[in-house]
Amino acid sequence: MEDRYRLQAQANPWMITSAPFFQGLPETAVESALMHLVTRTHPANQVILLENDWGGSVYFILDGWVKIRTYNLEGKEVTLNILGKGELFGEMAALDEVPRSTDVITLAATVIGSMPAQDFVKLLQIEPLAGVRLAQLMARRLRQVNRRLRLRESDSQSRVADTLLFLAEGQGKKGQTGTEIPNLPHRELSSLSGLARETVTRVLTRLEKKGLIRRDQDSLCIPDLSALERMIV
Protein backbone atom coordinates (compact mmCIF):
# COMPACT_ATOMS: atom_id res chain seq x y z
CA MET A 1 0.00 0.00 0.00
CA GLU A 2 2.87 2.36 0.76
CA ASP A 3 4.18 1.89 -2.78
CA ARG A 4 0.74 2.60 -4.21
CA TYR A 5 0.61 5.94 -2.43
CA ARG A 6 4.16 6.78 -3.43
CA LEU A 7 3.25 6.19 -7.06
CA GLN A 8 0.09 8.22 -6.62
CA ALA A 9 2.05 11.17 -5.25
CA GLN A 10 4.58 10.96 -8.10
CA ALA A 11 1.85 10.78 -10.72
CA ASN A 12 -0.04 13.69 -9.16
CA PRO A 13 2.54 16.28 -8.04
CA TRP A 14 -0.27 18.76 -7.34
CA MET A 15 -1.00 16.74 -4.20
CA ILE A 16 2.12 18.30 -2.71
CA THR A 17 2.68 21.51 -4.63
CA SER A 18 -0.92 22.63 -4.20
CA ALA A 19 -0.27 23.05 -0.46
CA PRO A 20 -0.64 26.73 0.51
CA PHE A 21 2.99 26.83 1.65
CA PHE A 22 4.20 26.36 -1.95
CA GLN A 23 1.85 28.83 -3.61
CA GLY A 24 3.73 31.41 -5.70
CA LEU A 25 7.15 29.82 -5.23
CA PRO A 26 9.29 29.27 -8.37
CA GLU A 27 8.71 25.84 -9.83
CA THR A 28 12.43 25.08 -9.96
CA ALA A 29 12.85 25.88 -6.26
CA VAL A 30 9.90 23.67 -5.32
CA GLU A 31 11.18 20.78 -7.44
CA SER A 32 14.60 21.05 -5.78
CA ALA A 33 13.08 21.15 -2.29
CA LEU A 34 10.95 18.07 -3.00
CA MET A 35 13.77 16.04 -4.52
CA HIS A 36 14.16 13.86 -1.42
CA LEU A 37 10.51 13.84 -0.35
CA VAL A 38 9.24 10.41 0.73
CA THR A 39 5.51 9.65 0.93
CA ARG A 40 3.91 7.03 3.16
CA THR A 41 0.40 6.05 4.14
CA HIS A 42 -0.49 5.55 7.80
CA PRO A 43 -3.60 3.94 9.31
CA ALA A 44 -5.83 5.75 11.78
CA ASN A 45 -4.57 6.16 15.35
CA GLN A 46 -0.93 5.72 14.44
CA VAL A 47 1.70 7.82 16.19
CA ILE A 48 3.75 9.73 13.61
CA LEU A 49 5.91 11.73 16.01
CA LEU A 50 6.49 11.66 19.73
CA GLU A 51 7.35 14.49 22.07
CA ASN A 52 11.12 14.76 22.53
CA ASP A 53 11.86 13.11 19.17
CA TRP A 54 14.54 14.98 17.25
CA GLY A 55 13.37 17.01 14.27
CA GLY A 56 14.97 15.43 11.24
CA SER A 57 12.07 16.09 8.84
CA VAL A 58 9.19 18.43 8.03
CA TYR A 59 5.90 16.74 7.14
CA PHE A 60 3.19 17.64 4.60
CA ILE A 61 -0.27 16.08 4.80
CA LEU A 62 -1.31 14.88 1.35
CA ASP A 63 -4.57 13.30 2.49
CA GLY A 64 -6.35 12.61 5.78
CA TRP A 65 -5.82 14.47 9.04
CA VAL A 66 -3.80 14.32 12.24
CA LYS A 67 -4.06 15.71 15.75
CA ILE A 68 -1.33 17.52 17.64
CA ARG A 69 -1.45 16.58 21.31
CA THR A 70 0.32 17.10 24.59
CA TYR A 71 -0.47 16.40 28.24
CA ASN A 72 -1.23 18.78 31.09
CA LEU A 73 0.30 18.62 34.56
CA GLU A 74 -2.40 16.15 35.66
CA GLY A 75 -1.49 13.81 32.83
CA LYS A 76 -4.67 14.55 30.85
CA GLU A 77 -4.41 14.53 27.08
CA VAL A 78 -4.87 17.94 25.47
CA THR A 79 -5.46 18.30 21.72
CA LEU A 80 -3.76 21.48 20.53
CA ASN A 81 -4.67 21.35 16.87
CA ILE A 82 -6.20 19.29 14.07
CA LEU A 83 -4.36 19.46 10.74
CA GLY A 84 -5.51 18.16 7.37
CA LYS A 85 -4.71 18.02 3.69
CA GLY A 86 -2.32 20.71 2.51
CA GLU A 87 -0.98 21.56 5.96
CA LEU A 88 2.46 20.91 7.43
CA PHE A 89 3.91 20.10 10.81
CA GLY A 90 7.34 19.55 12.36
CA GLU A 91 8.67 22.87 11.11
CA MET A 92 9.55 24.28 14.54
CA ALA A 93 11.86 21.43 15.54
CA ALA A 94 13.52 21.65 12.11
CA LEU A 95 14.19 25.36 12.51
CA ASP A 96 15.53 25.52 16.06
CA GLU A 97 17.11 22.04 16.07
CA VAL A 98 15.61 20.94 19.38
CA PRO A 99 13.45 17.92 20.27
CA ARG A 100 9.79 18.04 19.31
CA SER A 101 7.37 19.49 21.85
CA THR A 102 4.21 17.51 20.99
CA ASP A 103 2.93 14.17 19.73
CA VAL A 104 1.34 13.80 16.28
CA ILE A 105 -1.24 11.03 15.72
CA THR A 106 -3.38 10.20 12.70
CA LEU A 107 -7.16 10.47 13.07
CA ALA A 108 -7.88 8.66 9.80
CA ALA A 109 -5.93 6.86 7.09
CA THR A 110 -3.44 9.57 6.18
CA VAL A 111 -0.83 10.09 3.45
CA ILE A 112 2.17 12.12 4.56
CA GLY A 113 5.18 13.40 2.66
CA SER A 114 8.35 13.90 4.71
CA MET A 115 10.99 16.40 3.62
CA PRO A 116 14.49 16.37 5.15
CA ALA A 117 14.85 19.31 7.53
CA GLN A 118 17.92 20.59 5.71
CA ASP A 119 15.99 20.81 2.42
CA PHE A 120 13.22 22.75 4.15
CA VAL A 121 15.67 25.19 5.75
CA LYS A 122 17.52 25.62 2.45
CA LEU A 123 14.26 26.54 0.73
CA LEU A 124 13.61 29.20 3.38
CA GLN A 125 17.11 30.57 2.89
CA ILE A 126 16.95 30.93 -0.90
CA GLU A 127 13.27 31.88 -1.33
CA PRO A 128 12.05 34.85 0.76
CA LEU A 129 8.44 34.05 -0.14
CA ALA A 130 8.80 30.65 1.54
CA GLY A 131 9.71 32.49 4.74
CA VAL A 132 6.66 34.71 4.33
CA ARG A 133 4.42 31.65 3.84
CA LEU A 134 5.81 30.07 7.01
CA ALA A 135 5.34 33.31 8.97
CA GLN A 136 1.72 33.51 7.75
CA LEU A 137 1.13 29.93 8.87
CA MET A 138 2.55 30.53 12.33
CA ALA A 139 0.64 33.81 12.71
CA ARG A 140 -2.64 32.08 11.84
CA ARG A 141 -2.01 29.32 14.36
CA LEU A 142 -1.11 31.88 17.04
CA ARG A 143 -4.34 33.79 16.40
CA GLN A 144 -6.31 30.57 16.73
CA VAL A 145 -4.65 29.70 20.03
CA ASN A 146 -5.23 33.21 21.40
CA ARG A 147 -8.90 33.05 20.48
CA ARG A 148 -9.37 29.68 22.12
CA LEU A 149 -7.62 30.88 25.28
CA ARG A 150 -9.91 33.91 25.48
CA LEU A 151 -12.95 31.62 25.32
CA ARG A 152 -11.78 29.25 28.07
CA GLU A 153 -14.06 30.99 30.56
CA SER A 154 -17.06 31.15 28.21
CA ASP A 155 -20.10 28.88 28.40
CA SER A 156 -20.06 25.41 26.85
CA GLN A 157 -22.08 26.40 23.78
CA SER A 158 -19.63 29.18 22.93
CA ARG A 159 -16.66 26.87 23.33
CA VAL A 160 -18.09 24.09 21.16
CA ALA A 161 -19.20 26.58 18.50
CA ASP A 162 -15.75 28.14 18.48
CA THR A 163 -14.13 24.70 18.18
CA LEU A 164 -16.25 23.93 15.12
CA LEU A 165 -15.39 27.31 13.58
CA PHE A 166 -11.72 26.66 14.35
CA LEU A 167 -11.94 23.37 12.43
CA ALA A 168 -13.83 25.06 9.61
CA GLU A 169 -11.08 27.64 9.24
CA GLY A 170 -8.40 24.98 9.00
CA GLN A 171 -10.23 22.05 7.39
CA GLY A 172 -13.49 23.44 6.01
CA LYS A 173 -14.52 22.62 2.47
CA LYS A 174 -17.24 24.57 0.71
CA GLY A 175 -20.12 22.35 -0.34
CA GLN A 176 -23.52 22.96 -1.88
CA THR A 177 -25.22 23.16 1.50
CA GLY A 178 -22.51 24.80 3.61
CA THR A 179 -19.00 24.28 4.97
CA GLU A 180 -18.05 20.69 5.67
CA ILE A 181 -15.53 19.59 8.29
CA PRO A 182 -14.51 16.12 9.51
CA ASN A 183 -17.07 14.64 11.92
CA LEU A 184 -14.52 13.99 14.64
CA PRO A 185 -15.20 11.70 17.60
CA HIS A 186 -16.65 13.59 20.54
CA ARG A 187 -13.56 12.79 22.63
CA GLU A 188 -11.45 14.82 20.18
CA LEU A 189 -13.86 17.77 20.30
CA SER A 190 -13.83 17.42 24.07
CA SER A 191 -10.05 17.66 24.17
CA LEU A 192 -10.02 20.62 21.78
CA SER A 193 -12.66 22.57 23.68
CA GLY A 194 -11.58 21.60 27.19
CA LEU A 195 -15.06 20.30 28.02
CA ALA A 196 -16.35 16.94 29.21
CA ARG A 197 -17.33 14.60 26.37
CA GLU A 198 -20.92 14.40 27.67
CA THR A 199 -21.15 18.19 27.57
CA VAL A 200 -19.89 18.28 23.99
CA THR A 201 -22.49 15.68 22.99
CA ARG A 202 -25.32 17.71 24.54
CA VAL A 203 -24.19 20.94 22.87
CA LEU A 204 -23.85 19.30 19.45
CA THR A 205 -27.38 17.88 19.77
CA ARG A 206 -28.66 21.34 20.69
CA LEU A 207 -26.89 22.98 17.74
CA GLU A 208 -28.25 20.31 15.39
CA LYS A 209 -31.82 20.87 16.59
CA LYS A 210 -31.40 24.58 15.90
CA GLY A 211 -30.27 23.80 12.34
CA LEU A 212 -26.82 25.28 12.91
CA ILE A 213 -25.05 22.02 12.06
CA ARG A 214 -25.88 18.80 10.22
CA ARG A 215 -24.06 15.55 10.86
CA ASP A 216 -23.56 12.29 9.06
CA GLN A 217 -21.08 9.48 9.58
CA ASP A 218 -18.03 11.14 8.02
CA SER A 219 -18.67 14.87 7.95
CA LEU A 220 -20.28 17.72 9.84
CA CYS A 221 -21.83 20.51 7.78
CA ILE A 222 -22.18 24.11 8.95
CA PRO A 223 -24.83 25.73 6.72
CA ASP A 224 -24.07 29.30 7.87
CA LEU A 225 -20.75 30.12 9.52
CA SER A 226 -21.97 33.56 10.58
CA ALA A 227 -25.02 32.11 12.31
CA LEU A 228 -22.84 29.70 14.27
CA GLU A 229 -20.43 32.51 15.18
CA ARG A 230 -23.33 34.51 16.63
CA MET A 231 -23.78 31.71 19.17
CA ILE A 232 -20.48 32.69 20.77
CA VAL A 233 -20.95 35.05 23.71
C-alpha positions in Angstrom: 0.0 0.0 0.0 2.9 2.4 0.8 4.2 1.9 -2.8 0.7 2.6 -4.2 0.6 5.9 -2.4 4.2 6.8 -3.4 3.3 6.2 -7.1 0.1 8.2 -6.6 2.1 11.2 -5.3 4.6 11.0 -8.1 1.9 10.8 -10.7 0.0 13.7 -9.2 2.5 16.3 -8.0 -0.3 18.8 -7.3 -1.0 16.7 -4.2 2.1 18.3 -2.7 2.7 21.5 -4.6 -0.9 22.6 -4.2 -0.3 23.0 -0.5 -0.6 26.7 0.5 3.0 26.8 1.7 4.2 26.4 -1.9 1.8 28.8 -3.6 3.7 31.4 -5.7 7.2 29.8 -5.2 9.3 29.3 -8.4 8.7 25.8 -9.8 12.4 25.1 -10.0 12.9 25.9 -6.3 9.9 23.7 -5.3 11.2 20.8 -7.4 14.6 21.0 -5.8 13.1 21.1 -2.3 11.0 18.1 -3.0 13.8 16.0 -4.5 14.2 13.9 -1.4 10.5 13.8 -0.4 9.2 10.4 0.7 5.5 9.6 0.9 3.9 7.0 3.2 0.4 6.1 4.1 -0.5 5.5 7.8 -3.6 3.9 9.3 -5.8 5.7 11.8 -4.6 6.2 15.4 -0.9 5.7 14.4 1.7 7.8 16.2 3.8 9.7 13.6 5.9 11.7 16.0 6.5 11.7 19.7 7.3 14.5 22.1 11.1 14.8 22.5 11.9 13.1 19.2 14.5 15.0 17.2 13.4 17.0 14.3 15.0 15.4 11.2 12.1 16.1 8.8 9.2 18.4 8.0 5.9 16.7 7.1 3.2 17.6 4.6 -0.3 16.1 4.8 -1.3 14.9 1.3 -4.6 13.3 2.5 -6.3 12.6 5.8 -5.8 14.5 9.0 -3.8 14.3 12.2 -4.1 15.7 15.7 -1.3 17.5 17.6 -1.5 16.6 21.3 0.3 17.1 24.6 -0.5 16.4 28.2 -1.2 18.8 31.1 0.3 18.6 34.6 -2.4 16.1 35.7 -1.5 13.8 32.8 -4.7 14.6 30.8 -4.4 14.5 27.1 -4.9 17.9 25.5 -5.5 18.3 21.7 -3.8 21.5 20.5 -4.7 21.3 16.9 -6.2 19.3 14.1 -4.4 19.5 10.7 -5.5 18.2 7.4 -4.7 18.0 3.7 -2.3 20.7 2.5 -1.0 21.6 6.0 2.5 20.9 7.4 3.9 20.1 10.8 7.3 19.5 12.4 8.7 22.9 11.1 9.5 24.3 14.5 11.9 21.4 15.5 13.5 21.6 12.1 14.2 25.4 12.5 15.5 25.5 16.1 17.1 22.0 16.1 15.6 20.9 19.4 13.4 17.9 20.3 9.8 18.0 19.3 7.4 19.5 21.9 4.2 17.5 21.0 2.9 14.2 19.7 1.3 13.8 16.3 -1.2 11.0 15.7 -3.4 10.2 12.7 -7.2 10.5 13.1 -7.9 8.7 9.8 -5.9 6.9 7.1 -3.4 9.6 6.2 -0.8 10.1 3.5 2.2 12.1 4.6 5.2 13.4 2.7 8.3 13.9 4.7 11.0 16.4 3.6 14.5 16.4 5.2 14.8 19.3 7.5 17.9 20.6 5.7 16.0 20.8 2.4 13.2 22.8 4.2 15.7 25.2 5.8 17.5 25.6 2.5 14.3 26.5 0.7 13.6 29.2 3.4 17.1 30.6 2.9 16.9 30.9 -0.9 13.3 31.9 -1.3 12.0 34.9 0.8 8.4 34.0 -0.1 8.8 30.7 1.5 9.7 32.5 4.7 6.7 34.7 4.3 4.4 31.7 3.8 5.8 30.1 7.0 5.3 33.3 9.0 1.7 33.5 7.8 1.1 29.9 8.9 2.6 30.5 12.3 0.6 33.8 12.7 -2.6 32.1 11.8 -2.0 29.3 14.4 -1.1 31.9 17.0 -4.3 33.8 16.4 -6.3 30.6 16.7 -4.7 29.7 20.0 -5.2 33.2 21.4 -8.9 33.1 20.5 -9.4 29.7 22.1 -7.6 30.9 25.3 -9.9 33.9 25.5 -12.9 31.6 25.3 -11.8 29.2 28.1 -14.1 31.0 30.6 -17.1 31.1 28.2 -20.1 28.9 28.4 -20.1 25.4 26.9 -22.1 26.4 23.8 -19.6 29.2 22.9 -16.7 26.9 23.3 -18.1 24.1 21.2 -19.2 26.6 18.5 -15.7 28.1 18.5 -14.1 24.7 18.2 -16.3 23.9 15.1 -15.4 27.3 13.6 -11.7 26.7 14.4 -11.9 23.4 12.4 -13.8 25.1 9.6 -11.1 27.6 9.2 -8.4 25.0 9.0 -10.2 22.0 7.4 -13.5 23.4 6.0 -14.5 22.6 2.5 -17.2 24.6 0.7 -20.1 22.3 -0.3 -23.5 23.0 -1.9 -25.2 23.2 1.5 -22.5 24.8 3.6 -19.0 24.3 5.0 -18.0 20.7 5.7 -15.5 19.6 8.3 -14.5 16.1 9.5 -17.1 14.6 11.9 -14.5 14.0 14.6 -15.2 11.7 17.6 -16.7 13.6 20.5 -13.6 12.8 22.6 -11.5 14.8 20.2 -13.9 17.8 20.3 -13.8 17.4 24.1 -10.0 17.7 24.2 -10.0 20.6 21.8 -12.7 22.6 23.7 -11.6 21.6 27.2 -15.1 20.3 28.0 -16.3 16.9 29.2 -17.3 14.6 26.4 -20.9 14.4 27.7 -21.1 18.2 27.6 -19.9 18.3 24.0 -22.5 15.7 23.0 -25.3 17.7 24.5 -24.2 20.9 22.9 -23.9 19.3 19.5 -27.4 17.9 19.8 -28.7 21.3 20.7 -26.9 23.0 17.7 -28.3 20.3 15.4 -31.8 20.9 16.6 -31.4 24.6 15.9 -30.3 23.8 12.3 -26.8 25.3 12.9 -25.1 22.0 12.1 -25.9 18.8 10.2 -24.1 15.5 10.9 -23.6 12.3 9.1 -21.1 9.5 9.6 -18.0 11.1 8.0 -18.7 14.9 8.0 -20.3 17.7 9.8 -21.8 20.5 7.8 -22.2 24.1 9.0 -24.8 25.7 6.7 -24.1 29.3 7.9 -20.8 30.1 9.5 -22.0 33.6 10.6 -25.0 32.1 12.3 -22.8 29.7 14.3 -20.4 32.5 15.2 -23.3 34.5 16.6 -23.8 31.7 19.2 -20.5 32.7 20.8 -20.9 35.0 23.7 
